Amino acid sequence: SAVISQKPSRDICQRGTSLTIQCQVDSQVTMMFWYRQQPGQSLTLIATANQGSEATYESGFVIDKFPISRPNLTFSTLTVSNMSPEDSSIYLCSVALGTWDTEAFFGQGTRLTVV
Amino acid sequence: SQKIEQNSEALNIQEGKTATLTCNYTNYSPAYLQWYRQDPGRGPVFLLLIRENEKEKRKERLKVTFDTTLKQSLFHITASQPADSATYLCAQGTGNQFYFGTGTSLTVIP
């Protein structure tokens, strides 16, 4: 299994500012994933973060808005840039320990409110 | 594009009854499906995985079925308890990337 710590757990931010969310895993993993969960909705994959290369973004998400860092095999950050109220959401970090047919582990999430 | 749907946003059942949640997929044939539980303010927690060549998988009071003809997975909780109240998510995996359904909020009434 994997234990994932996310910080901050929640924040209230002014529009136009940026917030960086940190994700720490207790074991080395090749890929880390960032999801968004808007109020009352399911999880949407934002991007996949590989150590040593640029993140791969899903359709509808761009690097300028959601820059991701992956400096080593246990840590990643997601920045939500130039925030607007529409960015209010829960952001979740996730890992999977295998390469196929494997479960995902999640952090507790970061609840972001943009005012 | 891949699409995975759960056909009930909310389900209320009496304690002791069996809860049945449905997950349907279109436009592709997943090699496996997963079910997760999510409590308010927390990330999803893995419950069960079922592969396309498996008809049924059980874990304690949980049972999952996978019907590739109907393109559907059913998730059953037998002898339901109020502590089972949560949102349940179906997910399809490609490698180790996961795409989640819309979720079903289950409330077990004492």
Interface residues (C-beta under 8 A of the other chain):
Chain A: I4 M31 F33 Q41 S42 L43 T44 L45 T48 L92 S94 A96 G98 T99 W100 D101 T102 E103 A104 F105 F106 G107 Q108 G109 R111
Chain B: A31 Y32 Q34 Y36 G41 R42 G43 P44 V45 F46 L49 R51 L89 A91 G93 G95 N96 Q97 F98 Y99 F100 G101 T102 G103
